[in-house]
Amino acid sequence: MTPERKARIQRVLQSRQPDLTVVTDYVHKGRNLSAIVRTADAVGAMAVHCVIGDKDYKAFRGTAKGSHGWVKVNRYTALDEAVEPLKAQGVQIVAANLSENSVDFRDVDYTRPTALLLGAEKEGVSREGRRAADIEVTIPMVGMVQSFNVSVAAGIILSEALRQRQLAGLYDNTRIDEATFQRLFFEWGYPKLRHFCEHYALEYPPLDAEGDLDNPAAWYAAVREQLGDRALDFGELNR
């Protein structure tokens, strides 16, 4: 791994926001879900929670690329499975939904632990989603159409969350714990080794203070002893 890539991974991890996330309420179009995941990555969110059916999820995962390696996508078949654990952690559920109770999306405090809830392309946020929401927001519009595309709405609202959190200094210091930082640094920096370890249920090799593998020869020798001929050439793994 080059020094430039190490530095970039470190900068990104230092900006991750563990208390900012997105929940999609049966958004089923793969291109919209992919755009939402890209936006989540851009604002430092670590996970997206997708409530989606089997067929649509398989199609979505089949086309998932790029930012999906940097943002964890958690899949659910029922909204309460995604929302209730977040609410139990004190996360406010902000639903993008036009109703008589909606407020301007800029009037919400996104420096609080926040989950942005986005509804399906045609139906919008479900009845269950509206009941779960702590607040509903809308984006003011002056044109003939009544709503933005769901992925565009996600970009607009999450950009406001980014702005508020930048002003509050929430991107200035690392906010994820050291164990998570080191795990993600390894997974992002050494993808071949990661898949090798996951395939054989091996613990990740330790990293030194510079982010390099700590005594890789000794680690690989132990792997060779454990796996025998199933172990691949270390040089291929480390490329």
C-alpha positions in Angstrom: 0.0 0.0 0.0 1.4 3.4 -1.0 2.0 6.2 1.6 -0.6 8.3 -0.3 -3.3 5.6 0.0 -2.5 5.1 3.7 -2.9 8.8 4.3 -6.2 9.0 2.5 -7.6 6.0 4.4 -6.6 7.6 7.6 -8.1 10.9 6.7 -11.4 9.3 5.8 -11.6 7.2 8.9 -10.8 10.2 11.1 -13.9 11.9 9.6 -16.3 9.0 10.0 -19.5 9.9 11.8 -20.7 6.8 13.8 -24.0 8.6 14.8 -25.1 9.6 11.3 -26.9 7.0 9.2 -29.6 6.5 6.6 -32.6 4.1 6.6 -34.3 3.4 3.3 -38.0 2.3 3.6 -38.5 0.0 0.6 -36.5 2.1 -1.9 -36.2 -0.6 -4.5 -34.4 0.9 -7.5 -30.7 -0.1 -7.5 -29.5 3.1 -9.0 -31.2 5.1 -6.3 -29.9 2.9 -3.5 -26.4 3.1 -5.0 -26.6 6.9 -5.2 -27.8 7.1 -1.5 -24.8 4.9 -0.4 -22.4 7.1 -2.3 -23.8 10.2 -0.6 -23.7 8.5 2.8 -20.0 7.8 2.2 -19.4 11.5 1.1 -20.8 12.9 4.4 -18.9 10.3 6.6 -21.8 8.0 7.4 -20.6 4.5 8.2 -23.7 2.5 7.4 -27.0 2.5 5.4 -29.9 0.4 6.6 -32.0 -1.0 3.7 -35.5 -2.3 4.2 -36.0 -4.1 0.9 -37.5 -7.3 -0.6 -35.4 -10.3 -1.6 -35.6 -9.8 -5.3 -34.8 -6.1 -5.3 -31.9 -6.7 -2.8 -30.3 -9.4 -5.0 -30.5 -7.0 -7.9 -29.0 -4.2 -5.9 -26.1 -6.2 -4.5 -25.4 -7.6 -8.0 -24.7 -4.1 -9.3 -23.1 -2.6 -6.1 -19.7 -1.2 -6.7 -17.4 1.6 -5.6 -18.6 3.2 -2.4 -20.3 0.0 -1.2 -16.8 -1.0 -0.1 -16.6 2.0 2.3 -20.2 2.0 3.7 -21.7 -1.0 5.4 -25.1 -1.9 3.9 -27.4 -3.6 6.4 -30.4 -5.4 5.0 -33.8 -5.9 6.7 -37.2 -7.1 5.5 -39.2 -5.1 8.1 -38.8 -1.5 9.0 -39.0 -2.0 12.8 -36.0 -4.3 12.6 -33.9 -1.3 11.3 -35.5 1.5 13.3 -36.1 0.2 16.8 -32.4 -0.5 17.6 -31.5 3.0 16.4 -34.3 4.6 18.6 -33.1 2.5 21.6 -29.7 4.1 21.1 -31.2 7.6 21.3 -30.9 8.3 17.5 -33.5 10.7 16.2 -35.4 9.4 13.2 -35.8 12.2 10.6 -38.3 11.2 7.9 -38.2 13.0 4.5 -41.9 13.3 4.0 -44.3 16.0 3.0 -47.2 16.3 5.5 -49.0 18.9 7.5 -46.4 18.2 10.3 -43.3 18.6 8.1 -40.8 21.3 8.8 -38.1 22.8 6.6 -35.2 20.3 6.5 -32.8 23.1 7.5 -34.6 23.6 10.9 -33.5 20.2 12.2 -30.4 19.8 14.5 -28.3 17.2 12.6 -25.5 17.4 15.1 -27.6 15.1 17.3 -27.4 11.3 16.6 -29.5 11.1 13.4 -31.0 8.6 11.0 -32.4 10.0 7.8 -35.5 7.9 6.8 -36.2 7.8 3.1 -39.4 6.4 1.5 -40.1 4.4 -1.6 -39.9 6.0 -5.0 -43.7 6.3 -5.6 -45.3 5.7 -2.2 -42.9 7.7 0.0 -42.4 6.9 3.7 -44.7 4.1 4.8 -47.3 4.4 7.6 -44.9 2.5 9.9 -42.1 5.0 9.0 -44.3 8.0 9.8 -45.2 6.5 13.1 -41.5 5.8 13.9 -40.3 9.3 12.9 -39.4 11.8 15.5 -39.7 14.6 13.0 -40.8 14.9 9.3 -39.0 17.3 7.0 -39.5 18.7 3.6 -37.4 20.5 1.0 -38.9 23.8 -0.2 -39.6 23.8 -3.9 -40.8 26.4 -6.4 -41.3 24.3 -9.5 -44.2 22.3 -10.9 -43.1 18.9 -9.5 -44.0 18.1 -5.9 -40.9 16.1 -4.9 -37.3 15.4 -5.6 -36.0 12.0 -6.6 -35.3 10.1 -3.4 -31.5 10.0 -4.0 -31.5 13.7 -4.8 -33.4 14.4 -1.6 -30.9 12.3 0.3 -28.1 14.4 -1.1 -29.7 17.7 -0.2 -30.6 16.8 3.4 -27.3 15.0 4.1 -25.4 18.0 2.8 -27.1 20.1 5.4 -26.2 17.5 8.0 -22.6 17.8 6.8 -22.6 21.6 7.0 -24.0 21.6 10.5 -21.5 19.0 11.7 -18.6 20.8 10.1 -19.6 24.0 11.9 -19.8 22.1 15.2 -16.4 20.6 14.7 -17.6 17.0 14.5 -15.2 16.2 11.7 -12.2 17.7 13.4 -11.4 14.7 15.7 -11.6 10.9 15.3 -15.0 9.8 16.5 -14.8 6.0 16.0 -13.1 3.8 18.6 -9.5 2.5 18.1 -10.5 -1.1 17.5 -13.0 -0.1 14.7 -10.4 2.3 13.2 -7.8 -0.5 13.0 -10.3 -3.1 11.6 -11.5 -0.8 8.9 -8.0 0.4 8.1 -7.0 -3.2 7.5 -10.1 -4.1 5.5 -9.8 -1.1 3.2 -6.0 -1.2 2.9 -5.6 -4.9 2.4 -8.7 -6.2 0.6 -7.1 -9.4 -0.7 -5.9 -10.3 2.7 -9.2 -9.4 4.2 -11.1 -11.8 1.9 -8.5 -14.5 2.5 -8.9 -14.2 6.3 -12.7 -14.1 6.0 -12.7 -17.2 3.8 -10.7 -19.2 6.2 -12.1 -17.6 9.4 -8.7 -16.3 10.4 -8.0 -13.4 12.7 -6.7 -10.3 10.9 -2.9 -9.9 11.1 -1.7 -7.1 13.4 -0.6 -3.7 12.0 2.2 -1.6 13.2 2.0 2.1 14.0 2.5 3.0 10.4 -0.3 0.9 9.2 2.0 -1.8 7.7 1.6 -5.5 8.5 3.5 -6.3 11.7 6.0 -9.1 11.0 4.1 -10.5 8.0 6.5 -13.4 7.5 5.7 -14.8 11.0 2.0 -14.3 10.5 2.0 -16.1 7.1 4.2 -18.9 8.5 1.5 -19.5 11.2 -1.2 -19.5 8.5 0.8 -22.0 6.4 1.1 -24.3 9.4 -2.6 -24.0 10.0 -3.9 -24.3 6.5 -1.2 -26.3 4.7 -1.5 -26.4 1.0 -4.7 -24.4 1.1 -2.7 -21.2 1.9 -2.0 -19.0 -1.1 1.3 -17.4 -2.0 1.8 -14.4 0.4 3.2 -12.2 -2.4 -0.1 -12.6 -4.3 -2.2 -11.8 -1.2 -0.2 -8.7 -0.4 -0.4 -7.1 -3.8 
